[in-house]
């Protein structure tokens, strides 16, 4: 599936957006633990996108979408880790 990595990153982006701006909707949600979990899920998704890109490159297919989405997945991972670390230091 050509756009599977893009769908993964869109899903992670929506989860990050929801956790960043709509967390007050769920008062029982622990924000720091959620960012920690989401950062590890983002890292796992980045590894999945990377291995898919390597597999597609070996088979001779185009891998442009894979590496664009890999960059966004890594940015989401860094953002989630930063929010988690800053939250741990502050609290």
N, C-alpha and C positions, 0 to 999 in steps of 0.2 A: 504494500500500500504506500503510495508515493507521499501522501500528506499526513501519515501517521505521526511522525515527529512533531509536525506543526500542531496537530490536535493535542498532543501531550503538553506542549508548551502553552497553548491557549488555556488548557485546563489548569495548569499550574499558575498561570497568570491570574486567572479568575479566582482561584483559591487564595493567592497572595493578596489580591485586591480586597476580597471579602474579609480576610483576616485583618488587614490593615485598617480598613475604613468602616466595616460593619460589625465589628466584634462586640459592640455595645448591645446588639440585638440579643446576644446569648450571654447572660450575666454569669452563668456557671462555667463558661469556657475559660480555661487557663491560657492566657495569651502567650506567655513565654514558652511553655511546653508545646503549644501549637506551632509557634515559629520554629522551634527546634525540630519538631517532627517534619514540618514542611521543608526545612532546609535539607534534611537527610533524604526525603522523598525527591526533592529537586536534584540532588546529587545523583541519586540512583537513576532518575530519568535522563540526566546528562550522560551517564555511562551507557544507558540503553541506546540513546541517540548516537553516541560515538561508535558503538559496536555495529549498529545498523549502517552507519555511514561507511565504516571499513568494509563490511560485507558487500554493500552496494558498489563500492569502488573496485573491489576485487572482481566483481562480476561484470564490470565495464559500464555500469549505469551512471547516470548523472547524480551527483551528490550535493548540489548547491543548497537545496532546501535543508538537508541534514545539518550542514555546518552553520547555516544561518540560525536554525532553531537551536543548535548546540550553543551558540554564543548567547542567545536569549536565556536558555536554561541555566547557563553558568552565571549570568547576571542576576537571575532570580535567586540562585543559590547564595550568591554573595550578599544580596540584599537581605534575605531571610537570616543568614548567619549574623550579619551586622546588627539587625534588629534584636536578635536573640542575645548576642553578646552585650550589647549596650543595655538591654533590659536587665540582664543578670548583674552587671556592674552597678547599675543605678539602685536596684532593689536589695 
